[in-house]
Amino acid sequence: MFIRLHMEISKEKKAVVLDRFEHIKKLLDRLSPKHRIIYLTYKQYEQESKEGFKLPRKLLKNLRTELDLTQTTVRIYKNEGFNEVETYLKIYGSK
């Protein structure tokens, strides 16, 4: 079921939101599919828990299995993804 919320939003605010959305979309498009999955999994877990970047073992195992990666490769992809996002935001995030 899809519920559509109607919110009054100024044209200026809408422009800012759309601009940020485009930056986020471009940023995620720069990551490979596996990097993107790992980055978003860690970011989602970080938002939902107080434990930070440490994923539960079962989730990490599922991630490794689904992506056919070793733990070392997951760690490398995670670091590369976060570094890419940080670099992108330093360059384009302040605009």
Residue pairs with C-beta under 8 A, 6 or more apart in sequence:
9 17
23 88
23 92
23 93
26 88
26 92
27 84
27 85
27 88
27 89
27 92
28 36
28 39
28 40
30 84
30 88
31 39
31 81
31 84
34 67
34 69
34 77
35 77
35 80
35 81
35 84
36 81
37 63
37 67
38 63
38 67
38 74
38 77
38 78
38 81
39 78
39 81
39 82
39 85
41 55
41 59
41 63
42 53
42 55
42 78
42 82
45 51
45 53
45 55
45 59
46 52
46 53
53 78
55 63
60 71
60 74
63 69
63 74
64 70
64 71
64 74
67 74
69 77
